[in-house]
Amino acid sequence: MIPTPSLPSATFSPPRLGLALASALLSLPVLAQDAAPIARVEITGSNIRRAQAETASAVQTLSAADIEKSGKSSVAELLQTLAVDNQGSVPTTFGNGFAAGASGVSLRGLGTASTLVLLNGRRVAPYGLADDGQKVFADLNIIPLEAVERVEILKDGASAIYGSDAIAGVVNVILRRDYQGTAIKGNYGKTKDWDGRDARAAITHGFGDIDTDRYNVLLNLEYSEKAAIWNRDRAGRGAVGRSDLRDLGFSAQETLSGAGAITTNNAAGSAVNGNVRNPDTLDYYNRGNLAGAGFTRTFPGAACGNFTTHPQGDPGGGCLTDAAQQYGQIQPKQKNINFFGRAAWQLTPALQTYAELNLYHSESNSATTPSTVSGSVGFPGGPVSNAGVALGAAHPDNPYFGTAARLRYLAADVGPRTSEVDSTFTRFVAGIKGSVAGWDIDSALLYSQNKVSNGLGGYLQRDVAFALLNPTAANVAAASLNPAYAALPAGSLWRIAENAGLNSAALYAALSPRISNDAKTHIAQIDFKASREVAKLDGGGLGVAVGAEFRHEATELKPTTGTERGNIIGLGYSAYKGSRNASAIYAEVLAPVLSTVELSAALRADHFTDVGNSYTPKVGVKWTPVRELALRGTFAKGFRAPSAAENGVGGLAAFSTASDPLRCALGVSAACDPASIAVITSPNPKLSPERSRSYSVGAVWDPLPRTSISVDLWQIRRKNEINQEQTDTAIAEGHVARDPSTATGIAGDPGAITAVLANYVNSAQTTVRGIDVDARQRFNLGNDYGNLVFDLKWTHLYKWLRTEQDGTQRDFAGTHGNCDVSNCMGTPADRVNLGATWERQNWRVTANVNYRAHLDNVLFKNDPDGCATHFADGTDAPRGCRIASFTTVDLTARWLATPKLEVFATVQNLFDKIAPLDPLTYGATGYNPLDYAGAAGRFFSAGVKYKF
């Protein structure tokens, strides 16, 4: 085992060290070779070309044909169904998440920030909006599908070639580099419910022969659009899209009855007609209740039946609606346009110049439930409690007229909260490659940028809402600083529920103006790499490679209007800004010391202006005792430098879910189950990089000419993890802010938690261990029947163990945790992809089976608190405290009608499997985002492709 290098006190000089390495390697003898040249390829994870595609590292390759056979309409959708994606991904369906409009991949469940995504072997500017306000990642939507030649996934963890962010592995998308002719492609699809339209069109044109014309130009243009799928349009499809789960055995008192329930003394949900608190007893009553205790006036027009036909039955007397089902989405509306161009010119027989240009623009529109008037707010200055929002003593809609009364109201009259995200991505590369003095070289300049603009509607301004509901002198004075409020007639009031029609457009414009934020990231880079054979060994040529790069990174996310002072009810704060320079040099050796033994080694040295130096080695060995069998193993160290969101300037105030063990122990039943709370996290400029050690050992066995099996055991140990302090740990240690005015009559009740106060810290280490099985079997059925090919990919997690600084450990494998990393989608212990393809002449038909194992509905293995959710009778929910496994079958077919015309069709979720109940996740309503196909339902798509 190689000891972890310590950080030196002085910075190294990559250019001088790089020149020394290059000079030493150039001085090595080069032996003449009389044999005919062998076609060599470059594999992700190495800069040395080789004759064999199998290396000491496990690399999964997806060709353009594999992508076609999957039936997926984008690279993002395909990657997120792969067995190696063990959660933490960002699906495009997260329309209301921090990173709305984007899509990211998370290898080994270690999060999007620990998976490095490359385009043609080089970095791309990350998406402007960090996932959960922290995890910076590359948006997979930028990849032009028809321009993809193949996707290579380095699965054994860190890479000494690519540097930071590759802790969990590397996804390298390789685009076409030489194309001639013209192809047009179009496809159109909808669900069985005739919604969720997915329309795509692409044209690809290439001209020039690099060998005869000395140039080639490739142009690719793609357009796609997806229509929204609404929760309400899946009514009756199990629990999909429903937050009212009482018919499944849940209780209105456990926040699983939609919106509007009155749960206990001094606690109520937000009702569409308003729940109001008795100022004396602190009990809540619904405004439509004509017998509300202490009412000084009643409101027949506020009867619950005038607002909803939703089934009632709240024991507390609230007015129940399923706002999530009524307003929420399974899939947001999205439009994308993507251009990729590449030009290559053969300067001399040995040197070629090239340039690449990527342009991408997307528009994503999502919607969710209307705002409440009492939602928690946090900003770096601290928590802002809105629990005290009230109808003023003289407000005409107050049933306790004459006394101010707290209000819990769902502002349906304002409308749903909406988000319109515009993202523009640019990437330009100009380089030269070829052969110089016996060396294969490649050097380029790169500039990549992403700009994101997010416009929000339907959110309430706190100061205006408080003044319009309860115009005390203090509230009016605070709101008068707002010009739109100051322009309203004196004494203006926000009339609610049945009287909302009395409100003016100007009042709504002051109460809920359009707000926005903008983000920008960019990378500027220059790099150089060179490789050659420098000697002859018993097993072949000794290959060496050297490289160096310098890049400048910058990112800035501006806060959403009003959140910088905690003035937007229910909307968290997220802002950060930072920049740095990074320089690196690296060297690699590939040594076939024997005809059966290949050794490899690489070392990279990085220097970051904000966090110092890092040295990352990697070694590998491949032994082929017989032609049919190869044994392989690797060891590597990796690191991830903190992002600007973690060590820059700014902060994060977001929302999570947690129970309150203190109040639960006192007998406040509503505090025993997870509920929404604010988490305020501050950046930390003293953060150190995350560091990792990766191990893999495996075998590739080809027992028969048409049979191939590979098995790889792997482990990744990540230390110095950059995390928010654990929410439940912070609660247990009392790092919280509470609102005493929400206390019940129970002795010692301190009131509800309004915010957890945390920092980004190097807090923990994680050990992830698993096994990958990859098997392929081909059957030749004869000339009349074609070929049948089976393909199996299975990833099993033995452990996903996180160790905190105090030594406590939590294993998340097979459970619904780790919510900090997995976006509360869980960490399934098994994921399987099974494909069966029949090929005959001009036909190809493929069936793909995608399997996700069950999840124990606990936050971690052997959680002493037991099941995360419960039925009304107190038993574990779902039954057995288990989220059921989920399996879908996709069917694709391709018919080559003529040599130029191809017709294809896909049926996804062929058997229309329904996504199983998941009451814990916050990424979707009633189901796990992993099971999107089971929420949307059976999907049909067909298209044509014509080549000129």
N, C-alpha and C positions, 0 to 999 in steps of 0.2 A: 504494500500500500504506500502510495506516495504522500508524504506529509503535506499539509496545507501550507502554501507559501505565505509568509507574513508580508505586509505592506511595507515597502522601504520608506525611509524618511525623505529621500530625495526622488524626484521624478526621473524616469528613464527617458532616453532620447530615441524614439522609434526610428527616425531616419538614419542615425549613425549605426544603430544596431542592425538595421535592415541592410545597409551597404556592406557591413562586415559579413553578414550571412551570405549575401549575394556574391561578394568577392570570393569567399571561401568555396562556395559551390561552383563558381565559374572556373576555379582553378583545378577542379577535379578532372581526371582524365576521361575522355570520351572514347569508347572503343568502337571501331567501325563494325557495321553489321552488314553482312552480305545477303541475309535473308530478305525475302520480299516483305514489304510493310504489312503489318496486321492492322485491320480496322480497330480503332480504339475509341472508347467513349469516356465521357466525364460524368461521374456519378455524384449526386448531392452528398456533401460531407467530405469531398476530396477535390483537390485541384489537379490531381495527376490522372491523366488518361490511362485507361487500362483495357485489356482485351476481354476480360470477364466482367459481367455486370454484377455478379455477387461479390460483395466485399465483406470485410470483418464486421461491418455495421449492417444492421437490418434496415433495408430501404424498401418501402412499399411504393410500387409504381402503378399509376393509373394512366393508361393511354387514352387517346381521344375515343377509341372504340369502347373502352371500358366506361367512359363517361356517357357515351350514347346508350350503352346497354343498361345503365342505371335508370334511365328515364327521367333523371333530374334535370331541371331547366337552368341550373346554375351550378358553378363549382362550389359555392357556399352551401347549397342544399346537399350536395353529394358529400362533402367533407364532414358535415354534421351528422350524417347517418353512419359513418364508418366506425368500426369497432374500436379504433385507437382513440376516438374522441370520447374520453371518459368524463365528460361534463365540465361545466364552466364556460361553454360556448355562448356566443351571443347570437341568437337567431334573429332574422329580420322581423319576425313576428313580435319582438319586444318593442312595439310601437310607442309605449309610454315609459320605457326605461331611460336611464341616463344616456345611453348610446343609441337612441332611436335613429332608425334609418340605415344602420350598418349591420354587418354580420361578421362574426369572428369565430375562430376555432381554438379549442383547448385540448391539446394532447395530454394524455395521462391524468386528466382532471386537475391539472396544476394551474389552470387559468389562462386566459387569452394573453396576458402579459408575458407568460413564460413560454409561449410558442412563437418562434420566429417565422414570419412569412416573407418569402422572397419572390421576386418576379425576375425571371431569367438570371437567377443567382445573385441579385442585388436587392437592397432594401427599398421599401416604399415608405412614404410619409404616413405616419399613423393617422387614424381617424381623429378628427378634432374633438370629439366628445368621448371622454374616458368612461369605460364601463364601471358602474357603481361610483363614478366620480374619481376613481383611482387607477383602474387597470387600463393602460394605454395599449392599443392593439391595431393591427392592420385590417382594414375593411375588405372582406373577400368579394364584395359586390363589384369592385373595380375591375375584376378579371373578365376579359372578353371571351365568352365561352367558345365561339367558333374559331378563335385564334389560338386555342390551347393545343399544344402538341402532346404534352403529358404533364402529370403532376407527380413529383417524387416526395415521399415523406420519410425523413430520417427519424427512425423510431427509437434509437437507443440513447436518447438524451442529448447532453451538451455536445457542442462541436467546437473544436479549437480553430476551425477555419472561419467561422462567422462571428464569433464573439458574443456580445451581450444579447440576452433575451432568449437564447436557444436552450434553456434549461430542460424543457420537456421534449424538445425536438425541433425539427425544421420542416416547414412545408414550402417546397420550391416549385413554383408554377412556371413551366417552360413553354413559351409561346413559339409559334412557327417562325422559322428564320429564312425559309426559301420557298416561295409559292409562285406558281404560274397558272393563269387561267382566271375564270370568274365563277363564283358560286353564290347562289341566292338561297336563302332558307327562311321559311316561315312556319310557325306553329301556333295553335290556338287551343286553349283548354278551359274547362269549367268543372265544378263539382257536380255531383248528382243532384244537388239542390239548385243547380243552374245559377250559381254565384261564384265569386272568387275567380273571375276571369283572369287568365294568364295568357297574354298575347305577346309574341316575340317575332322579330324580323331581323335578318342579318344579310349583309352582302360582303363578300370577300373577293378582292381582286389583286392579282399579282402579275407582274410582267418583268421580263429580263432574265436571261440565263447567266448565272454568275460565272460559269465556265466558258461560255462562248461570247457573251455580250459584256462580261466583266462587271455587271451590275444586276441587282434584283430589287424590286420595290414591292412591298406588301401593304395593302390597305384593307382595313376591316372596320365596318360600321355596324353597330347593333342597337336595336331599340326594343325595349320591353316595358310592359305595364301590367300591374296586378291590381285587381279590384278588391275592395274591402270585403271581409266576411264578418258579419256581426254575430255577437253572442245570441241575440234574440232570434236569429234565423236558425239556430240549432236547438230550439226548445224541444224537449222530449228526447234529446240525445244523451241519455244518462245524466251525469252531473255537469256536462260540458257547458261552460258559460254561465253557470248558476252559482250565486252566493247564498241563496236560500236553500238549505239542505235539510230542512226539518222533516220532509217526507222520507228521508233516508235514515232518520233516527237522531238527528242533531237537535240541539236546543236553541231557542231564541236567546237564551241567556249566555250562549257561548259564541256570539258574534257570527253564527252560521245560519242566520235567518234573513239575509239580505240587509236592508237598511231600515232604521226606524224603530228598533226594539227598545223598550225600556227594561233595563237589565236588573238594576238593584237600586237601593237608596242612593241618591246623588249621582246616578250614572244612567245615561241613555244614549241611544244612537240618534242619528240625524234623520228626522222624518220629513217626508215631502210636504206635509202640512204643518210641521213644527211640533216638537216636544218642548214643554216649558216647565221650569222647576218652581215648585211651591216655595216661596221665600222663607216660610216658617219651618216646614217639615223636611225640606230638601228633597222631597219626592217629586219625580217628574210625572207630568200628565200630558196627554196629547191634546192639542188645541181643538180637535174635533170631538172631544169627550164632553158631552153636555152636563156631566155630573162630576167634573173635575173638582177635587177638594179645594175649597177656598176661592174658586173662580168668582170674580166680581162681574164678569160678563161672559157670555157664551157665543159660539160662532157656528151656527148650523151649516153655513157654507163651507166650513173647514172639515166636514165629515170625511172620513178616510175614503169612503166609497166614491166621493166626487173626484178623487185623484187617481185611484188605481182599482183595478179588478183583481189584484194579486190576492191570493188566499191569506186571510188574517189568522189570528189565534195566538198573538203574543200575550202570555200571562200577565205581563206588566202593563198592558193596555196601549202599546204603541201602534203606530200605523206602519205596516210592513210593505215594502216594495223591494224588488230585486233590481236595484239600480245597475249592478254590474251586467246583468243579463240585458237590460233595456238599452244601455248606452255603450257597453264595452265591445271590444273587437277581438276576434281570433286572429285576424290578419289585417294590417293596415293597407291603405291604398298607396301604391308606389309606381313611379315612372322612372325609367333609367335610359340614358343614351350613352353609348360607349364607343370610343374610336381608338383604334390602335394602328399605327403606321410604323413600318420598318424599311429602311433603305440600306443597302450594302453596296460598296464599290470596291472592286479588286484593284488596288493601286499598282501592285506588282504581283508577280506570281507568288510572292511570299507574304505580302501584307494586304490586309483588307480593312477598310474603314466602314463604320456602321453608325446608324443613328436610329433611335427608337422614340416614339412619342405616344403617350397614353393620355387621353382626355376622357373624363367621366363626369356626368352630372346626374344627380338623382333628386327626386322630389317625393317625400314620404308624408302622408297625411293620416294621422291617427286621432282617435277620440276615446274618451273614458267618461266616468261618472261625473255628474255636476259636483261642484265644490260644496263642502259643508262650511258652516260659518265658524266652526270651533276647532278646525284642524290644527295640529301642532306645527310650530314654525321654529326653525333654528337658523342661526347665522353665526359667523365666527365670534361675534360679540357675546353670544350666549343664547339660551333658549328664550323663546317668547311664547308665553302661555296665552292661548285664546279661549281657555275654558270659561272665562268670565264674561264672554259675549252675552248681551242681554237685550231684551225688549225694554225700552225705557218706560218709566212710570206712566207717561202720557201717550205711549204708542197705541194707536187705535186697534192694533192686532194683538194686544197683550191681554190675555184672559185674567191677569192679576192687575187690572187697570188701577193705577194709583200707587203701585209698587213695582220697581224694576224686577224683572224675572229672567233668569238665565234661559237661553234658547239653544236648542239643537235642531238645526234646519238644513235640509238638503235643497240647495238653491236651483231647483229644476227650472225656475222662471228665467234664470240667467243662461241656462243651457249647458250642454256637456263641455268639459274641458278638452280643448283641441291642441294639437301640435302639428306644425307644418315645418318639416326639416328639409332644407336645401343643402346638398353637399356637392362640391366641385373638387375633383381630383385632377392633378396634372403631374406628369412624370416625363422627363426628357433625359435621354442618355446619348452621349456621343463618344465613340471609342475607336480604338484601333487594335487589331489582333493579327497574329500571324507568326512567322518564324524569323528570329534574328539570332545569328551566330549559334545555331543549333538549339535555341530555346524557343518554346512555344510561349508567346506573350499575349496578354490581354490587358488593356488599360483604358479607362473611361472616366469621363466627367458625368455626374448625375445630379439632377435637381428634381426634387419631388415635393409637392405641396398639396395640402388639403384645406379647404375652407368650408365651414359649416355655419349656416344661419338657421336658427330655430325660433319660429314665431308661435306664441302661445295665446290662446283665447279661453275665456270662461273662468279664469282665476280671479279671486276677490282680493281687492286691496284692503288690508286690515284697517287702516286708519279711517277710510271712507265707510267701510261696512259698519264699524263700531259707531261712527257718528250718525249714520243714517238709521240705525236701529235704536240707539240709545244716545240722544244728543245732549249729553252732559257738557258742561263748560269745558272740561278737559278733553273730551272726545272731539268736540267741535273745533277747539283750538288746534289740536293735532292734525285734523283733516283739512283745516283751512289753508295749510301750507300747500295743498294739492290744488293747482289752478282749476281743474275740471270740477272739483267739489265746490271751490269758492265761487264758481260761476252759477251754481244752482240757486234757485230761489231760497231765501232764508226760511228755515224751518222744514226743509225737505226731509221726507222720510222714505225709507225703503219699505213698501207694503209687500207683505209676503203671502204665499200660498194663494188662497181664493181671491185676494185683493191685489195680486201682482199686476193685473191689467191696468191699474191706476198709475203705474210707474211710467215715467217718460223715457224716451231714448237717451236724453242727456244724462239722466240719473244712472242708467245702465252703463253709459260710456265712462262715467266717473267711477262707478263701482267696479267695473270689470273691463278696463282698457286692454288693448292688445299689448302684450309685452314680448320681449325677445332677448336673445343672447347670440353672440358670435364667437366662433373659434377658428384658430388657424394653426397649422403645424407645417413645418418644412424641414427638409434635409438637403444639404448640399455636400457632395462627396466627390473625391478624386481617389482612384485606386489603381493599383498595378499588381499583376501577378505573372509569374513565369514558371515554366516547368520543363524538365527534360530528363532523359536517361543519361546517367553519368558513368555507369560501369555495368559490367556483365556479371551476374551471379549465376549460381547453379540453376535457379528456377526462372531466370530471365533478367531483364534489365532493371538496374537499380534506379528508381524514379525519385526525383526530388522536385520540390516546388517551393517558391518563396513568394511573399506578397506583402504589400503595405497599403494602408488606406488612411485617409484623413477625412473627417466629416464634421459639419456643423449642424447641430440640431436646435430647433427652437419651437416652442409651443406656447399658446396663450388661449385661455378660455375666459371670456368676460362673464361676469355674473348676470343672471337674468334680471331684467329691470325690477327693482324693488326688493329683491332677495338680499341685497347687500345690507339692508337694514331690517330684515325680518318682516317685511310688510306684505308679503303675498301669502295668504292663508293656505296652508297645506302644501306649499312648494318648498323643497329643500334648496339650500344654497350650494353652488359648486362653482369654483373659480380657481384658476392657477395660471402661473406664468413662470417661464424659465428658459434658459438656453445654456448650451455648453458646447465645447469642442471635444472630439474624441479622435485619438490617433492610435494606430495599431501596426504591428508587424507580425508576420507569422511564417513558419517554415514547416515543411511536411516531407516525410520520407516513406517510400513504398519499397520494401526489400523482399523479393522472392528468394529467400536464402537457400531454399531447396525446391525441387520440382513440386513438392507437396506442401511446403510451408511458406506462407506469406506473412511478413511482419509489416506493420505500419505504425507511424508515430507522427505527431504534430504538436507544435507549441505555438501559442499566440500570446503576445504581450499587448495589453491595452492601457491607455492612459486617458482618463476623463478629467476635465478641468474642475469638476465639482466633487468627485469622490476618489480621485487618486488612481492607483495602478491595480491591474489584475493580470495574473498569469494563468493561462488555462492549457493544460496538456491533454493529449489524448493518445492512447496506444491501443493497438488491435492486433490480433493474430487469427489467421485462417489456416487450418490444416486439412488437407484433402488426402486422407490415407488411401482411398480408392476413388475411382472416377465418379462413382455414384453418391459419395458421401463427403460433405465438408463440415467440419466443426469450426466454430468461430467464437470470438469473445472480444469485448472491448472494455476499457476503463477510461473515463474522462472526467474532467472538472469543468464546471461552468459557472457563470455568474449572470446576474441581472442588475444593472445599475438602476437606482431609483429614478422614477420619472419626475417631471416637473410637478405633477399632481401630488407627489409624495414628499419632495424636498424643495419645492419651489416656493413661490409666494401665493398665498390664497387660503383655501380651506374648503371644507365639505360639511354640509348639514343635510343629511339624508334621512330616510326612514327605513326601519327594519321591523322585525316582529320579535317579541320576547314576552315571557310571562314575568310576573312580579312576585317572587317567592316570599318576600316580607309580608305583603298584603294578603297573599294566598294563605299563609300560615295563620294570619289573624282571622280568617274566615270570610274574606271578600272573594267570593267564588269567581267573579268576573276576572279577577287578576290571576287565576290559576292557569288559564290558557293563553297562548301567544296572542298579543294584540299589537297594533301599530304604535311605534314609538320613534321619536327623533333621535338621531345619533350625530353629534357634533364632533368632527374630527379636524385637528389642526395639522398642517405639514410640519416636517421636522428636518431642518437643514443638516443635522448631524447624522442622518441615516447612513449606514454602510450598505454596500451592495449585498444582495442575496448571493449565496454561493452554494454550489451543488457538487455532488459526486455521483457519477452514473456507472453502473456495471451492467454488462449483458453477457450471456453465454448461450449459445444455441447451436443448432445443426440444420443443414439443408441436405435432404435425402431424396434422390431420384431413383427409387428402386426399379422402376420400369421406364421405358422410353417415353411414355405419355403420362407419367405420374411424378408429381413433385410435392414434397412435404417439408415445411420448415417449422421449427419450434425454437422459440427464444424466451429464455427467462431474463427478466430485467429488474433493476431496482434503481430508483433515483432518490437520493437524500438531499433535501434542500435545507440549508441552514440560514440563519440571519434573516428569516422571512420578514418581509415588510407587510405589516397588517395593521388594520385598526385594532385597537385593544378589543378583546372578545366582549361582546355585548353582555352576555350573562355574567362573565367575570367582573366586568365593571359594575354591574348592578349589585352583585354579591359584595363587592368592596365599597359600595356606597358612592360610586362616582356618578351620581345622577342628580338631576334637578326635579323637584316634585312641586305639585300644586296643592297646597293644603286645603284650598277651598273645595276640592273634589272629594274630601274625606267623607266616609260614611259615618253612621252613628256608632260603629264598632270601636271599642276602646283601643287607643294606640294607633289608629289608622292614620298614616302620614299623608295620605292623598296619592293620586296617580302620578306615575312618572311622566314628566313632560319631555325629558331629554337625557340621553346618556352622554357624558363628556369624555372624550377620548382623544388620543394622538396616534399618528402613524409611528410605529416603533419596530425595531428589529426584535421581534418578540418570540419567535418559535422556530421549530424545525419540523419538517415533514418527511416521512419515509413512505414512498409508494413502491409497492412490489407487485409484479404480475407476470403473466405468461401470455405470449402471442402464439397462436397456431395458424399457419397459412398452408392450405392444401389445395392442390389442383389436379384434376383427373380428366383426361381426354379419351373419348372412345370414338374410334373410327367405325361407323356403321355401314360402310360400303358406299359405292358410287351412287346407289339409288336412294340412300337414306341420310347421307351427310355425316356430320360429326355431332357429338354430344359432349359438352364440357361442363364439369362441376367445379365450383370455386368456393372455398370456405375460408373465412377469416373470423377468428374468435379471440377476444381479449378477456382475460380473467384477472381481476384484482384480488390478490391475497390480503393486502392491507393498504390503507390510506391513513397512516398514523401521524397525528400531529402532536408534538410535545411542546408544552408551554415552558416559559422560563422557570416556573416554580416546580417543574418536573411532572405535572399532571399530563396525562395522555388521553387522547380521544381517537378512536379508530372509526373512520367514516365509511369504509368500504361496505357496500350493500345497504347503506342507510340513507336517510333524507338529508344528511349534512354533506359537506360543510357549506352552510349558506353563505359564508364569507367569500368562497371561491366559486361554488357551483351555481350561483344565482338562485339558490334554493330549489334547484332541480334534482338534487340528490346525486349520489355516487353509486350507480349500479355495479355490482360485482362482476357481471357478465354482459358483454355485448357481442352479438354474432351477426355476420353478413354471410348469407349463403346464396350463391347464384347457380343457375342451371341454364345453359345456352345450347340451343339446337341450331346448327348451321347447315344449310343445304342450298347449293348453287346461289341463287339470288335472294334467299330468305335467311333471316336470322330472328329467332324468337328467344327471349330471355325472361326467366322468372327470378326475381330477387326477394329473398326473405330477410327481413330486418327484425332482430330480436333484442329486446331490453329485458333484463332480469328484474325480478320484483325488488322493491325497496322496503326495508323495515322503516315504519313511520316513527322513527326516533331521531333525535338530533345527533346521536353517535351511539356506537355499540355499548350495551350495558349501561345506558343512561339511567342513573338512579331515579330520575324523575319519571321514568317510564314513557309511555306512549305520548306523542306530541299533541294529539287531539283525542277527544272523547265524545261518545254519544251522550244523549240526554240522560241515559240511565247510569252513566259513569263508566261504562265499559269502553275498552280500547276501540278507536276508530282509525281506519276501517277495521272490519272484523279481523282479529289476529294481529292488529297493529301493523298491517302490511299493505303497501301500495302494490296492486297486482302487476305482474309482468305484462308486456305488451309486444305483440308480434303483428307485422304487416307483410303482405305479399304484393309486390309490384310486378306488372307484366308489360314488357315492351316488345314491339315487333318492327322489323324493317324489311321492306321489299324493294329490291333494286329493279324497278320496272324496265328501265333501259340503262345502258352504260352511263347516261347523263342524269336520269331522273330517279330519285329515291323517295319513297313514301314510308312514313313511320307513324307509329301510334303508341300510346302509353296508357295504362290504367294503373294508377297508384292506389294503394289500399284496396286491392281487388275485392276482398270479402267485406269491405265496409266495416272493419272493426272499430268499436267505439272506445275512445280513450278511457281508461279506468279512473275512478275517483281519486283525487289528490286534494285534501282539504288544507294542506299546509303551505304549498308553494305560493309565492307572490307573483310569479311570472305569468300566470294565467289564472283563469277563474274556474275552479272545479276540476281541473285536469292539469297534468304536468306538461310544461312546454316541450319536453322530449317527445311527447305523444301527439304532436301537432296534426299528423296525418289522421289520427283517430278523432280529432276534434273537427277538422274540416270535412272529413268523410271521403267517400270514393271520388277520385278525380280522373277525368278523361281528358286526353290531349291527343291531337293529331297534327301532322304537318308534312311538308314536302321540301325537298332540297333538289335544286337543279344546277348542274355544272355546264358552263359554256365551253 
